[in-house]
Amino acid sequence: MKINYRRICAQSLLVIILSSTVKLNFAGEAVFVTQKDTVPQGFDIKNASFLLPQSLPKGKYSSALYLFNVVVPSDWAHDIVKAPMFCYAAKYTLPEGFNLQASLATLFISTRINLGPFWNYSINNYHFGVGYQVVFNYGILNQFGFHTTLTGWEQQPSVSMGYSFKTMAVTIRGDLYYTNSLYLSEGHNVIPYTTGFINGYSVTTSLEQRLWKNRVMSYGFKWNYLRYHILAWPAFPVNRYYYVVPEFQMGLNF
């Protein structure tokens, strides 16, 4: 009987390779377990959340940086366009569950500034809040043959509720947008829209979760039902129709 040395060598080499692979896999799992991130002792999402409408001790300043991805209706842009807006939001807590909130959202040609008070109340892990903000809209476009500027004022009341887990929190917020006035300037000509009207409303659902250490990240979806959106103000519709404007949000708390 002839001995097939080539076959024996090939089988031995295969066994060695498989054995080495198994050892490497176990070693990799050990390293993974060793380096796995652990929740810091005493971490509670309520201490790091920005969106929860919770009552907090006075004198606390917090902020968050957001990226808003707005889906502009095709009726405004003759196509479905997704455009980002960058937003910086800040909050300063006051006594008796009140706080003052402000935000600046911009895409350079479109800017929206919010400022106003909120009152919040918490029962265990349930949180509720009501707020009112004054809004200033500003847009400027000097490209593509335009020399146009938009300024306007709005009022934005809101209600919100949330629930906090240990490392996650869910918040639902509803906003109403009432436009007081808009001024559209083209060169030396100004077209005023001084008759107040309800621009629409929105519902936002957000999830905050711990990212690493005490840093928290948020993901949200905002369903807008509006006559116009500041992002697409150059396509300001002259009709009285309302449009669905979806918006995806991602933020990082500081």
MARBA-3410 file (N, C-alpha, C, O; in Angstrom, 1 decimal):
254
0.8,-1.2,0.0,0.0,0.0,0.0,0.9,1.2,0.0,1.8,1.4,0.8 ~ 0.6,2.1,-1.0,1.4,3.3,-1.1,0.9,4.4,-0.1,-0.3,4.5,0.0 ~ 1.8,5.1,0.5,1.4,6.2,1.4,1.4,7.5,0.6,2.4,7.8,0.0 ~ 0.3,8.2,0.6,0.2,9.5,-0.1,0.6,10.6,0.8,-0.1,11.2,1.6 ~ 2.0,10.9,0.7,2.6,11.9,1.6,2.0,13.3,1.3,1.8,14.1,2.2
1.7,13.5,0.1,1.1,14.9,-0.3,-0.2,15.1,0.4,-0.5,16.2,0.9 ~ -1.0,14.0,0.4,-2.4,14.1,1.0,-2.2,14.3,2.5,-2.9,15.1,3.2 ~ -1.3,13.5,3.2,-1.1,13.6,4.6,-0.6,15.0,5.0,-1.1,15.6,6.0 ~ 0.3,15.6,4.2,0.8,16.9,4.5,-0.3,18.0,4.4,-0.4,18.9,5.2 ~ -1.1,17.8,3.3,-2.2,18.8,3.1,-3.2,18.7,4.3,-3.6,19.7,4.8
-3.5,17.5,4.7,-4.5,17.3,5.8,-3.9,17.9,7.1,-4.6,18.6,7.9 ~ -2.6,17.7,7.4,-1.9,18.2,8.6,-1.9,19.7,8.6,-2.2,20.4,9.6 ~ -1.6,20.3,7.4,-1.6,21.8,7.3,-3.0,22.4,7.5,-3.1,23.4,8.1 ~ -4.0,21.7,7.0,-5.4,22.1,7.2,-5.7,22.1,8.7,-6.4,23.1,9.2 ~ -5.4,21.0,9.4,-5.6,20.9,10.8,-4.9,22.1,11.6,-5.5,22.7,12.5
-3.7,22.4,11.2,-2.9,23.4,11.9,-3.6,24.8,11.7,-3.7,25.6,12.6 ~ -4.1,25.0,10.5,-4.7,26.3,10.1,-6.0,26.5,10.9,-6.3,27.5,11.5 ~ -6.8,25.4,11.0,-8.1,25.4,11.7,-7.9,25.6,13.2,-8.6,26.4,13.8 ~ -6.9,25.0,13.7,-6.6,25.1,15.2,-6.1,26.6,15.5,-6.6,27.1,16.5 ~ -5.3,27.1,14.6,-4.9,28.5,14.8,-6.0,29.5,14.7,-6.1,30.4,15.5
-7.0,29.2,13.8,-8.1,30.1,13.7,-9.0,30.1,14.9,-9.5,31.1,15.4 ~ -9.2,28.9,15.5,-10.0,28.8,16.7,-9.4,29.5,17.8,-10.1,30.2,18.6 ~ -8.1,29.4,18.0,-7.3,30.1,19.0,-7.4,31.6,18.9,-7.6,32.3,19.8 ~ -7.3,32.1,17.6,-7.4,33.5,17.4,-8.8,34.0,17.7,-9.0,35.1,18.2 ~ -9.8,33.2,17.3,-11.2,33.6,17.6,-11.4,33.8,19.1,-12.0,34.7,19.6
-11.0,32.8,19.9,-11.1,32.8,21.3,-10.4,34.0,21.9,-10.8,34.7,22.8 ~ -9.2,34.3,21.4,-8.4,35.4,21.8,-9.1,36.7,21.5,-9.1,37.6,22.4 ~ -9.7,36.8,20.3,-10.4,38.0,20.0,-11.6,38.2,20.9,-11.8,39.4,21.2 ~ -12.3,37.2,21.2,-13.4,37.3,22.1,-13.0,37.7,23.5,-13.7,38.5,24.1 ~ -11.9,37.3,23.9,-11.4,37.7,25.2,-11.0,39.1,25.3,-11.4,39.8,26.2
-10.4,39.6,24.2,-10.0,41.0,24.1,-11.3,41.9,24.1,-11.4,42.9,24.7 ~ -12.3,41.4,23.3,-13.6,42.1,23.2,-14.2,42.2,24.5,-14.7,43.3,24.9 ~ -14.3,41.1,25.3,-14.9,41.2,26.6,-14.1,42.1,27.5,-14.8,42.8,28.3 ~ -12.8,42.1,27.4,-12.0,42.9,28.3,-12.2,44.4,28.0,-12.2,45.2,28.9 ~ -12.3,44.7,26.7,-12.4,46.1,26.3,-13.8,46.6,26.1,-14.0,47.8,25.7
-14.8,45.8,26.4,-16.2,46.2,26.2,-16.5,47.4,27.1,-16.1,47.4,28.3 ~ -17.2,48.4,26.6,-17.5,49.6,27.3,-18.5,49.2,28.4,-19.5,48.4,28.2 ~ -18.4,49.8,29.6,-19.3,49.6,30.7,-19.9,50.9,31.1,-19.3,51.9,31.0 ~ -21.1,50.8,31.5,-21.8,52.0,32.0,-21.2,52.5,33.3,-21.0,51.8,34.2 ~ -20.8,53.8,33.4,-20.2,54.3,34.6,-21.2,54.2,35.8,-22.4,54.3,35.6
-20.6,53.9,36.9,-21.5,53.7,38.1,-22.2,55.0,38.4,-21.6,56.1,38.5 ~ -23.4,54.9,38.7,-24.2,56.1,39.0,-24.7,56.9,37.8,-25.4,57.9,38.0 ~ -24.5,56.4,36.6,-25.0,57.1,35.4,-26.5,57.0,35.3,-27.1,55.9,35.5 ~ -27.1,58.1,35.0,-28.6,58.2,34.8,-28.8,59.1,33.7,-28.3,60.3,33.7 ~ -29.6,58.7,32.7,-29.8,59.5,31.5,-30.5,60.9,31.9,-30.3,61.8,31.1
-31.2,60.9,33.0,-31.8,62.2,33.4,-30.8,63.3,33.7,-31.1,64.5,33.6 ~ -29.6,62.9,34.1,-28.5,63.9,34.4,-27.8,64.3,33.1,-27.1,65.3,33.1 ~ -28.0,63.6,32.0,-27.3,64.0,30.7,-28.2,64.3,29.6,-27.8,64.7,28.5 ~ -29.5,64.2,29.8,-30.5,64.4,28.7,-30.7,65.9,28.5,-30.6,66.7,29.4 ~ -30.9,66.3,27.2,-31.2,67.6,26.9,-32.6,67.8,26.5,-33.2,68.9,26.7
-33.2,66.8,25.9,-34.6,66.9,25.4,-35.7,66.6,26.4,-36.8,67.1,26.2 ~ -35.4,65.8,27.4,-36.4,65.5,28.4,-37.0,66.7,29.1,-36.2,67.6,29.5 ~ -38.3,66.9,29.1,-38.9,68.0,29.8,-39.0,67.8,31.3,-40.1,67.7,31.8 ~ -37.9,67.8,31.9,-37.8,67.5,33.3,-37.5,68.7,34.2,-36.9,69.7,33.7 ~ -37.9,68.7,35.4,-37.7,69.7,36.4,-36.3,69.5,37.0,-36.0,68.4,37.5
-35.4,70.5,36.9,-34.0,70.4,37.3,-33.7,71.5,38.3,-34.3,72.6,38.2 ~ -32.7,71.3,39.1,-32.2,72.4,40.0,-31.8,73.6,39.2,-31.3,73.5,38.1 ~ -32.0,74.8,39.7,-31.7,76.1,39.0,-30.2,76.2,38.8,-29.4,75.7,39.5 ~ -29.9,77.0,37.8,-28.5,77.4,37.5,-27.7,76.4,36.7,-26.5,76.5,36.7 ~ -28.4,75.4,36.0,-27.6,74.5,35.2,-27.7,74.9,33.8,-28.8,75.1,33.2
-26.6,74.9,33.1,-26.5,75.2,31.7,-26.2,73.9,30.9,-25.2,73.2,31.2 ~ -26.9,73.7,29.8,-26.6,72.5,29.0,-26.9,72.9,27.5,-27.6,73.9,27.3 ~ -26.3,72.1,26.6,-26.4,72.5,25.2,-26.3,71.2,24.4,-25.9,70.1,24.9 ~ -26.7,71.3,23.1,-26.6,70.2,22.2,-26.4,70.7,20.8,-26.8,71.9,20.4 ~ -25.7,69.9,20.0,-25.4,70.3,18.6,-26.2,69.3,17.7,-26.1,68.1,17.9
-26.9,69.8,16.7,-27.8,69.0,15.9,-27.5,69.1,14.4,-27.0,70.1,14.0 ~ -27.8,68.0,13.7,-27.9,68.1,12.3,-29.3,67.7,11.8,-29.8,66.6,12.1 ~ -30.0,68.6,11.2,-31.3,68.4,10.7,-31.3,68.1,9.2,-30.7,68.9,8.4 ~ -31.9,67.0,8.8,-32.0,66.6,7.4,-33.4,66.8,6.9,-34.3,66.0,7.2 ~ -33.7,67.9,6.2,-35.1,68.2,5.9,-35.4,67.8,4.5,-34.6,68.1,3.5
-36.5,67.1,4.3,-36.9,66.7,3.0,-37.9,67.7,2.4,-39.1,67.8,2.8 ~ -37.5,68.5,1.4,-38.3,69.6,0.9,-39.3,69.0,-0.1,-38.9,68.2,-1.0 ~ -40.6,69.4,-0.1,-41.6,68.9,-1.0,-41.2,69.2,-2.4,-40.6,70.2,-2.8 ~ -41.6,68.2,-3.3,-41.3,68.4,-4.7,-42.0,69.6,-5.3,-41.6,70.2,-6.3 ~ -43.2,70.0,-4.7,-43.9,71.1,-5.2,-43.2,72.4,-5.1,-43.4,73.4,-5.8
-42.2,72.4,-4.1,-41.4,73.6,-3.9,-40.2,73.7,-4.7,-39.8,74.8,-5.2 ~ -39.6,72.5,-5.0,-38.3,72.5,-5.6,-38.3,71.7,-7.0,-37.3,71.5,-7.5 ~ -39.5,71.4,-7.5,-39.7,70.6,-8.7,-39.0,69.2,-8.6,-38.8,68.6,-9.6 ~ -38.6,68.9,-7.4,-37.9,67.6,-7.2,-37.8,67.4,-5.7,-38.0,68.3,-5.0 ~ -37.6,66.1,-5.3,-37.5,65.9,-3.9,-36.0,66.2,-3.5,-35.1,65.5,-3.9
-35.8,67.1,-2.6,-34.5,67.6,-2.2,-34.3,67.4,-0.7,-35.2,67.7,0.1 ~ -33.2,66.8,-0.3,-32.9,66.6,1.1,-31.7,67.6,1.4,-30.7,67.5,0.9 ~ -32.0,68.5,2.4,-31.0,69.5,2.7,-30.8,69.6,4.2,-31.7,69.5,5.0 ~ -29.5,69.7,4.6,-29.2,69.7,6.0,-29.2,71.1,6.6,-28.9,72.1,5.9 ~ -29.6,71.2,7.9,-29.4,72.4,8.6,-28.6,72.1,9.9,-28.8,71.0,10.5
-27.8,73.0,10.3,-27.0,72.8,11.5,-27.6,73.7,12.6,-28.0,74.8,12.4 ~ -27.7,73.1,13.8,-28.4,73.8,14.9,-27.6,73.6,16.2,-27.1,72.6,16.5 ~ -27.6,74.8,16.9,-27.0,74.7,18.3,-28.1,75.2,19.2,-28.7,76.2,19.1 ~ -28.4,74.3,20.2,-29.5,74.6,21.2,-28.9,74.7,22.6,-28.0,73.9,22.9 ~ -29.5,75.6,23.4,-29.0,75.7,24.8,-30.1,75.9,25.7,-31.2,76.3,25.3
-29.9,75.5,27.0,-30.9,75.5,28.0,-30.3,76.0,29.3,-29.2,75.6,29.7 ~ -31.0,76.9,30.0,-30.6,77.4,31.4,-31.7,77.2,32.3,-32.8,77.8,32.1 ~ -31.5,76.4,33.4,-32.6,76.1,34.3,-32.8,77.2,35.3,-31.9,77.9,35.8 ~ -34.1,77.4,35.6,-34.6,78.5,36.6,-35.3,77.8,37.7,-35.6,76.6,37.6 ~ -35.7,78.5,38.8,-36.4,77.9,39.9,-37.8,77.4,39.5,-38.3,77.8,38.4
-38.4,76.6,40.3,-39.8,76.1,40.2,-40.0,75.3,38.9,-41.1,75.4,38.4 ~ -39.1,74.6,38.4,-39.3,73.8,37.2,-39.2,74.6,35.9,-39.4,74.0,34.8 ~ -38.9,75.9,35.9,-38.8,76.6,34.7,-37.4,76.6,34.1,-36.4,76.3,34.8 ~ -37.3,76.8,32.8,-36.0,77.0,32.2,-36.2,77.8,30.9,-37.3,78.0,30.4 ~ -35.1,78.4,30.5,-35.1,79.2,29.3,-34.3,78.5,28.2,-33.2,78.1,28.4
-34.9,78.4,27.1,-34.3,77.6,26.0,-34.1,78.5,24.7,-35.0,79.4,24.4 ~ -33.0,78.3,24.0,-32.8,79.1,22.8,-32.1,78.1,21.8,-31.4,77.2,22.2 ~ -32.3,78.5,20.5,-31.6,77.7,19.5,-31.3,78.5,18.3,-32.0,79.5,18.0 ~ -30.3,78.1,17.6,-29.9,78.8,16.3,-29.7,77.7,15.3,-28.8,76.9,15.4 ~ -30.6,77.7,14.3,-30.5,76.7,13.2,-30.2,77.5,11.9,-30.9,78.5,11.6
-29.3,77.0,11.1,-28.9,77.8,9.9,-28.4,76.9,8.8,-27.8,75.8,9.0 ~ -28.6,77.4,7.6,-28.0,76.8,6.4,-27.3,78.0,5.6,-27.3,78.0,4.4 ~ -26.9,79.0,6.3,-26.3,80.2,5.8,-27.2,81.1,5.0,-27.4,82.3,5.4 ~ -28.0,80.5,4.1,-28.9,81.4,3.4,-30.3,81.4,4.1,-31.1,82.2,3.9 ~ -30.4,80.5,5.1,-31.6,80.4,5.9,-31.3,80.2,7.4,-30.5,79.4,7.7
-31.8,81.1,8.2,-31.5,81.1,9.6,-32.8,81.2,10.5,-33.7,82.0,10.1 ~ -32.9,80.5,11.5,-34.0,80.5,12.4,-33.6,80.6,13.8,-32.8,79.7,14.3 ~ -34.0,81.5,14.6,-33.6,81.7,16.0,-34.8,81.6,16.9,-35.8,82.3,16.7 ~ -34.8,80.7,17.9,-35.8,80.5,18.9,-35.4,81.0,20.2,-34.2,80.8,20.6 ~ -36.3,81.6,21.0,-36.0,81.9,22.4,-37.3,82.0,23.2,-38.3,82.6,22.8
-37.3,81.3,24.4,-38.5,81.4,25.2,-38.4,80.5,26.4,-37.5,79.7,26.5 ~ -39.4,80.7,27.3,-39.4,79.9,28.6,-40.2,78.6,28.5,-41.1,78.5,27.6 ~ -39.8,77.6,29.3,-40.6,76.4,29.4,-40.8,76.1,30.9,-40.0,76.4,31.8 ~ -41.9,75.4,31.2,-42.2,74.9,32.5,-42.3,73.4,32.5,-42.9,72.8,31.6 ~ -41.6,72.7,33.4,-41.5,71.3,33.4,-41.9,70.6,34.7,-41.8,71.3,35.8
-42.4,69.4,34.6,-42.8,68.7,35.8,-42.5,67.2,35.7,-42.7,66.7,34.6 ~ -41.9,66.6,36.7,-41.5,65.2,36.7,-42.2,64.4,37.8,-42.3,64.9,38.9 ~ -42.6,63.2,37.4,-43.1,62.2,38.4,-42.3,60.9,38.1,-42.6,60.2,37.2 ~ -41.4,60.7,39.0,-40.5,59.5,38.8,-39.8,59.6,37.5,-39.0,60.5,37.2 ~ -40.1,58.6,36.6,-39.5,58.6,35.3,-40.4,59.2,34.2,-40.0,59.2,33.0
-41.5,59.8,34.6,-42.4,60.5,33.6,-42.1,62.0,33.7,-41.9,62.5,34.8 ~ -42.1,62.6,32.5,-41.7,64.1,32.5,-42.7,64.8,31.5,-43.0,64.3,30.4 ~ -43.1,66.0,31.9,-44.0,66.8,31.1,-43.6,68.2,31.1,-43.0,68.7,32.0 ~ -43.9,68.9,29.9,-43.5,70.3,29.8,-44.3,71.0,28.8,-44.9,70.5,27.9 ~ -44.5,72.3,29.1,-45.1,73.3,28.1,-44.2,74.4,27.9,-43.5,74.8,28.9
-44.2,75.0,26.7,-43.3,76.1,26.5,-43.8,77.1,25.4,-44.8,76.8,24.8 ~ -43.2,78.2,25.4,-43.6,79.2,24.4,-42.3,79.9,24.0,-41.5,80.4,24.8 ~ -42.1,80.0,22.7,-40.9,80.7,22.1,-41.3,81.7,21.0,-42.3,81.6,20.3 ~ -40.5,82.8,21.0,-40.6,83.8,19.9,-39.5,83.4,18.9,-38.4,83.0,19.3 ~ -39.9,83.5,17.6,-39.0,83.0,16.6,-38.7,84.2,15.6,-39.6,84.9,15.2
-37.4,84.3,15.2,-37.0,85.2,14.2,-36.4,84.5,13.0,-35.5,83.7,13.2 ~ -37.0,84.7,11.9,-36.5,84.1,10.6,-35.8,85.1,9.8,-36.2,86.2,9.6 ~ -34.7,84.6,9.2,-33.9,85.5,8.4,-33.3,84.7,7.2,-32.7,83.6,7.4 ~ -33.5,85.2,6.0,-32.9,84.5,4.8,-32.3,85.5,3.9,-32.9,86.6,3.7 ~ -31.3,85.1,3.2,-30.6,86.0,2.3,-30.1,85.2,1.1,-29.4,84.1,1.3
-30.4,85.6,-0.1,-29.9,84.9,-1.3,-29.5,85.9,-2.3,-30.3,86.7,-2.9 ~ -28.2,85.8,-2.7,-27.6,86.7,-3.7,-26.9,85.9,-4.8,-26.1,86.4,-5.5 ~ -27.4,84.7,-5.0,-26.9,83.9,-6.1,-28.0,83.6,-7.1,-29.2,83.8,-6.8 ~ -27.7,83.0,-8.2,-28.6,82.5,-9.2,-29.6,83.6,-9.7,-30.7,83.4,-10.0 ~ -29.1,84.8,-9.7,-29.9,86.0,-10.2,-30.8,86.6,-9.1,-31.6,87.5,-9.4
-30.7,86.1,-7.9,-31.5,86.6,-6.8,-30.7,87.7,-6.0,-29.5,87.6,-5.9 ~ -31.5,88.7,-5.5,-30.9,89.6,-4.6,-32.1,89.9,-3.6,-32.6,90.9,-3.5 ~ -32.4,88.8,-2.8,-33.6,88.8,-2.0,-33.2,88.5,-0.6,-32.3,87.8,-0.2 ~ -34.0,89.2,0.3,-33.9,89.0,1.7,-35.3,88.8,2.4,-36.3,89.4,2.0 ~ -35.3,87.8,3.3,-36.6,87.5,4.0,-36.3,87.8,5.5,-35.3,87.3,6.1
-37.3,88.5,6.2,-37.3,88.6,7.6,-38.7,88.3,8.1,-39.7,88.6,7.4 ~ -38.8,87.8,9.3,-40.2,87.5,9.8,-40.2,87.0,11.2,-39.1,86.6,11.8 ~ -41.3,87.2,11.9,-41.5,86.8,13.3,-42.6,85.8,13.4,-43.6,85.8,12.7 ~ -42.4,84.8,14.3,-43.4,83.8,14.6,-43.5,83.6,16.1,-42.7,84.0,16.9 ~ -44.6,82.9,16.5,-44.8,82.4,17.8,-44.9,80.9,17.8,-45.5,80.3,16.8
-44.3,80.2,18.8,-44.2,78.8,18.7,-44.5,78.2,20.1,-43.6,77.9,20.9 ~ -45.8,77.9,20.4,-46.1,77.2,21.7,-45.9,75.7,21.5,-46.0,75.2,20.4 ~ -45.6,75.0,22.6,-45.3,73.6,22.4,-45.7,72.8,23.7,-45.7,73.4,24.8 ~ -45.9,71.5,23.6,-46.1,70.6,24.7,-45.3,69.4,24.5,-45.0,69.0,23.3 ~ -44.8,68.8,25.5,-43.9,67.6,25.4,-44.1,66.7,26.6,-44.5,67.1,27.7
-43.8,65.5,26.3,-43.8,64.5,27.4,-42.7,63.4,27.1,-42.3,63.2,25.9 ~ -42.1,62.9,28.2,-41.0,61.9,28.0,-41.0,60.9,29.1,-41.6,61.0,30.1 ~ -40.2,59.8,28.8,-40.0,58.8,29.8,-38.5,58.4,29.7,-37.9,58.3,28.7 ~ -37.9,58.3,30.9,-36.5,58.0,31.0,-36.3,56.6,31.6,-36.9,56.2,32.6 ~ -35.4,55.9,30.9,-34.9,54.6,31.4,-33.5,54.9,32.1,-33.3,56.0,32.5
-32.7,53.9,32.3,-31.4,54.1,32.9,-30.4,54.8,31.9,-29.8,55.8,32.3 ~ -30.3,54.2,30.7,-29.4,54.8,29.8,-30.0,55.3,28.5,-29.4,55.7,27.6 ~ -31.4,55.3,28.5,-32.1,55.8,27.3,-33.3,56.7,27.8,-33.8,56.5,28.9 ~ -33.8,57.6,26.9,-34.9,58.4,27.2,-35.7,58.6,25.9,-35.1,58.8,24.8 ~ -37.0,58.6,25.9,-37.9,58.9,24.8,-38.7,60.1,25.1,-39.3,60.3,26.1
-38.7,61.0,24.1,-39.5,62.3,24.2,-40.3,62.5,23.0,-39.9,62.3,21.8 ~ -41.6,62.9,23.2,-42.5,63.3,22.1,-42.9,64.8,22.3,-43.3,65.2,23.4 ~ -42.8,65.5,21.3,-43.0,67.0,21.4,-43.9,67.4,20.3,-43.7,67.0,19.1 ~ -44.9,68.3,20.6,-45.8,68.9,19.6,-45.6,70.4,19.6,-45.6,71.0,20.6 ~ -45.5,71.0,18.4,-45.3,72.4,18.2,-46.4,73.0,17.3,-46.8,72.3,16.3
-46.8,74.2,17.6,-47.7,75.0,16.7,-47.0,76.2,16.2,-46.3,76.9,17.0 ~ -47.1,76.5,15.0,-46.3,77.7,14.4,-47.3,78.7,13.9,-48.1,78.5,13.0 ~ -47.3,79.9,14.5,-48.1,81.0,14.1,-47.2,82.1,13.6,-46.4,82.7,14.3 ~ -47.4,82.5,12.4,-46.6,83.5,11.7,-47.3,84.9,11.9,-48.4,85.1,11.5 ~ -46.5,85.8,12.5,-47.1,87.2,12.7,-46.9,88.1,11.5,-47.8,88.8,11.1
-45.6,88.0,11.0,-45.3,88.8,9.8,-44.1,88.3,9.0,-43.2,87.7,9.6 ~ -44.1,88.6,7.7,-43.0,88.2,6.9,-42.8,89.4,5.9,-43.7,90.1,5.5 ~ -41.5,89.7,5.7,-41.1,90.8,4.8,-40.1,90.3,3.8,-39.0,89.8,4.1 ~ -40.5,90.3,2.5,-39.7,89.8,1.4,-39.2,91.0,0.6,-40.0,91.7,0.0 ~ -37.9,91.2,0.6,-37.2,92.3,0.0,-36.5,91.9,-1.3,-35.7,91.0,-1.3
-36.8,92.6,-2.4,-36.1,92.3,-3.7,-35.6,93.7,-4.2,-36.4,94.5,-4.7 ~ -34.3,93.9,-4.0,-33.8,95.2,-4.3,-34.3,96.3,-3.3,-34.2,96.2,-2.1 ~ -35.0,97.3,-3.9,-35.6,98.3,-3.1,-37.1,98.1,-2.9,-37.8,98.9,-2.3 ~ -37.6,97.0,-3.3,-39.0,96.7,-3.2,-39.2,95.7,-2.0,-38.5,94.7,-1.9 ~ -40.2,96.0,-1.2,-40.5,95.2,-0.1,-41.9,94.7,-0.2,-42.9,95.5,-0.3
-42.1,93.4,-0.1,-43.5,92.8,-0.1,-43.8,92.4,1.3,-43.2,91.4,1.8 ~ -44.7,93.0,2.0,-45.1,92.7,3.4,-46.2,91.6,3.4,-47.2,91.7,2.7 ~ -46.0,90.7,4.3,-47.1,89.7,4.7,-47.4,89.9,6.2,-46.8,89.2,7.0 ~ -48.3,90.9,6.4,-48.5,91.3,7.8,-49.8,90.7,8.4,-50.1,91.0,9.6 ~ -50.5,90.0,7.6,-51.7,89.3,8.2,-51.3,88.0,8.8,-50.8,87.1,8.1
-51.5,87.9,10.1,-51.1,86.7,10.8,-51.8,85.4,10.3,-53.0,85.5,9.9 ~ -51.1,84.3,10.4,-51.8,83.0,10.0,-51.0,81.9,10.6,-49.9,82.0,11.0 ~ -51.7,80.8,10.8,-51.1,79.5,11.3,-50.3,78.9,10.2,-50.9,78.4,9.2 ~ -49.1,78.8,10.4,-48.2,78.2,9.4,-48.3,76.7,9.4,-48.0,76.0,8.4 ~ -48.7,76.1,10.6,-48.8,74.6,10.7,-48.4,74.1,12.0,-48.4,74.8,13.0
-48.1,72.8,12.1,-47.7,72.2,13.3,-46.7,71.1,13.0,-46.5,70.7,11.9 ~ -46.2,70.5,14.1,-45.2,69.4,13.9,-45.3,68.5,15.1,-45.7,68.9,16.2 ~ -44.9,67.2,14.9,-44.8,66.3,16.0,-43.4,65.6,15.9,-43.0,65.1,14.8 ~ -42.6,65.7,17.0,-41.2,65.1,17.0,-41.1,64.0,18.0,-41.5,64.2,19.1 ~ -40.6,62.9,17.5,-40.3,61.8,18.4,-38.8,61.6,18.5,-38.1,61.4,17.4
-38.2,61.6,19.7,-36.7,61.5,19.8,-36.3,60.5,20.8,-37.0,60.2,21.8 ~ -35.2,59.8,20.5,-34.6,58.8,21.4,-33.2,59.3,21.7,-32.4,59.6,20.9 ~ -32.9,59.4,23.0,-31.6,59.8,23.5,-31.0,58.5,24.2,-31.7,57.8,24.9 ~ -29.7,58.3,23.9,-29.1,57.1,24.5,-27.6,57.4,24.8,-27.0,58.2,24.1 ~ -27.1,56.7,25.8,-25.7,56.9,26.1,-24.8,56.4,25.0,-25.0,55.3,24.5
-23.8,57.2,24.6,-22.9,56.9,23.5,-21.6,56.3,24.1,-21.2,55.2,23.7 ~ -20.9,57.0,24.9,-19.8,56.6,25.6,-19.6,57.4,26.9,-19.9,58.6,26.9 ~ -19.0,56.8,27.9,-18.8,57.5,29.2,-20.1,58.2,29.6,-21.2,57.5,29.7 ~ -20.1,59.6,29.7,-21.3,60.3,30.1,-21.9,61.1,28.9,-22.7,61.9,29.0 ~ -21.4,60.8,27.7,-21.9,61.5,26.5,-23.1,60.8,25.9,-23.2,59.6,25.8
-24.1,61.6,25.5,-25.4,61.2,25.1,-25.6,61.7,23.7,-25.3,62.8,23.3 ~ -26.2,60.8,22.8,-26.5,61.1,21.5,-28.0,60.9,21.3,-28.6,60.1,21.9 ~ -28.6,61.7,20.4,-30.0,61.6,20.1,-30.3,61.4,18.7,-29.6,61.8,17.8 ~ -31.5,60.7,18.4,-32.0,60.5,17.1,-33.4,60.9,17.1,-34.2,60.5,18.0 ~ -33.9,61.6,16.1,-35.3,62.0,16.1,-35.9,62.1,14.7,-35.2,62.2,13.7
-37.2,62.0,14.7,-38.0,62.2,13.4,-39.0,63.2,13.7,-39.8,63.1,14.6 ~ -39.1,64.2,12.8,-40.0,65.3,13.0,-40.9,65.4,11.8,-40.5,65.4,10.6 ~ -42.2,65.3,12.0,-43.2,65.3,11.0,-43.9,66.7,11.0,-44.6,67.1,11.9 ~ -43.5,67.5,10.0,-44.0,68.8,9.8,-45.2,68.9,8.9,-45.2,68.1,7.9 ~ -46.2,69.7,9.2,-47.3,70.0,8.3,-47.4,71.5,8.2,-48.1,72.1,9.0
-46.8,72.1,7.1,-46.6,73.5,7.1,-47.0,74.1,5.7,-47.1,73.4,4.7 ~ -47.2,75.4,5.8,-47.3,76.2,4.5,-46.0,76.5,3.9,-45.8,76.6,2.7 ~ -45.0,76.8,4.8,-43.6,77.1,4.3,-42.6,76.6,5.4,-43.0,76.5,6.6 ~ -41.4,76.4,5.0,-40.3,76.1,5.9,-39.2,77.0,5.6,-38.9,77.4,4.4 ~ -38.5,77.5,6.7,-37.5,78.6,6.5,-36.4,78.1,5.6,-35.7,78.9,4.9
-36.1,76.8,5.6,-35.0,76.2,4.8,-35.3,76.5,3.3,-34.4,76.8,2.5 ~ -36.6,76.5,2.9,-36.9,76.6,1.5,-37.6,77.9,1.2,-38.5,78.0,0.4 ~ -37.3,79.0,2.0,-38.0,80.3,1.8,-37.9,80.9,0.4,-38.8,81.6,0.0 ~ -36.8,80.6,-0.4,-36.8,81.2,-1.7,-38.0,80.7,-2.6,-38.4,81.3,-3.6 ~ -38.5,79.5,-2.2,-39.6,78.9,-2.9,-40.9,79.1,-2.1,-41.8,78.3,-2.2
-41.0,80.2,-1.4,-42.2,80.5,-0.6,-43.4,80.4,-1.4,-43.6,81.2,-2.3 ~ -44.3,79.5,-1.1,-45.5,79.3,-1.9,-46.5,80.4,-1.7,-46.7,80.9,-0.5 ~ -47.2,80.8,-2.7,-48.2,81.9,-2.7,-49.6,81.3,-2.4,-50.5,82.1,-2.2 ~ -49.7,80.0,-2.4,-51.0,79.4,-2.2,-51.2,79.2,-0.7,-50.3,79.5,0.1 ~ -52.4,78.7,-0.3,-52.7,78.5,1.1,-52.7,77.0,1.5,-53.3,76.5,2.4
-52.0,76.2,0.6,-51.9,74.8,0.9,-50.9,74.4,2.0,-49.9,75.2,2.2 ~ -51.1,73.3,2.6,-50.2,72.8,3.6,-49.5,71.6,3.0,-50.1,70.8,2.3 ~ -48.2,71.4,3.4,-47.4,70.3,2.9,-46.7,69.5,4.0,-46.4,70.1,5.1 ~ -46.6,68.2,3.8,-45.8,67.4,4.7,-44.3,67.6,4.4,-43.9,67.4,3.3 ~ -43.6,67.9,5.5,-42.2,68.1,5.4,-41.5,67.3,6.4,-41.3,67.7,7.6
-41.0,66.1,6.0,-40.3,65.2,7.0,-38.9,65.8,7.3,-38.3,66.5,6.6 ~ -38.5,65.4,8.5,-37.2,65.9,9.0,-36.6,64.9,9.9,-37.2,64.4,10.9 ~ -35.3,64.6,9.6,-34.5,63.6,10.4,-33.5,64.4,11.2,-32.8,65.2,10.7 ~ -33.4,64.0,12.5,-32.5,64.8,13.4,-31.5,63.9,14.0,-31.8,62.7,14.4 ~ -30.3,64.4,14.2,-29.3,63.7,15.0,-28.5,64.7,15.8,-28.1,65.7,15.3
-28.3,64.4,17.1,-27.7,65.4,17.9,-26.7,64.8,18.9,-26.7,63.6,19.2 ~ -25.9,65.6,19.5,-24.9,65.3,20.5,-25.0,66.2,21.6,-24.8,67.4,21.4 ~ -25.2,65.7,22.8,-25.4,66.6,24.0,-24.0,67.0,24.6,-23.1,66.2,24.6 ~ -24.0,68.2,25.2,-22.8,68.7,25.8,-23.1,69.1,27.3,-22.2,69.5,28.0
END
